[in-house]
């Protein structure tokens, strides 16, 4: 699971009966995974993730993140009832790129009680301070290449796969503990346009006037190689962005295996410039739409509902979670034609595949070039996620 040696326990308050303890063993891990479903039951913007998927993310023997990162998980208890959770992480790839003093926290979910938030954050701070960290940054579940950011706006908006949920009170409790904004991430909502918006159509039309550019769908016969290329473009395109860490080769293979059941060839488009794949956009059907109401479980009857929703009813929402253009084509006419051409083909492909509405997320608040492209599609910001930071006492 995680390295538990030296796992700190936050100060305990006899008057409140509150204690924080490290997660140890499968039973504790399941409590850790299932806690949000109990805390947020009835919230419009929340869908319980699949327990089996969360278990694979959190287990050291399943998630290749743990080849460059270490983590510890805690549960907050009041009597025999878990009332909160948190993780703390030290990511060597992040430290190599962004300095040696920033540890991460994540999976922060708790009842509306400032004492619980204080106790959980204290546990994470103590564990990170013991490993030489001076700053606390997050939430990351577990890294910036997975779920990240605390929802601060758009609490009742459509729940999207791999985008977390937090109630409004979480912002208040973190602010009271001295956390400040490090960076905002925005999520865009788009009713898929038909026909293409004029700004996109005008540039995409230039594809026909050059033989230097080809736009094509993903080749499923070469799936592994194609997905490796997609991630390679991502690593190049995003390499100078705030907080970036690259996907490792192991993480590339893991992502390819994980995404394959959801990949629709019409939802992944690649652009070639002078014979090299230089641009990509990837949309996945919104799995949250399929698992709504299952409470994270697919046994004994969840399988039937999931398969019916996926194969018979069909999903109407999706998420564009990867999009990028190799750096050498940034701010070039050829790169603009390539990117707009890929997005136009993706737009048409999503409509053919039955999607009606998509989320494009996440985008750094100050990534103005990508924001302009997304807004040319007609998308609007409808959720904001925040990365917080604070000095470790």
Beta strands, then each sheet from edge to edge (+ up, - down):
strand 1: 18-22
strand 2: 69-78
strand 3: 81-91
strand 4: 102-110
strand 5: 135-138
strand 6: 140-141
strand 7: 147-148
strand 8: 150-153
strand 9: 180-191
strand 10: 213-217
strand 11: 268-273
strand 12: 276-285
strand 13: 317-325
strand 14: 357-364
strand 15: 380-391
sheet 1: 1+ 2- 3+ 4- 5- 15+ 8-
sheet 2: 1+ 2- 3+ 4- 5- 15+ 9- 14+ 13+ 12- 11+ 10-
sheet 3: 6+ 7-
end
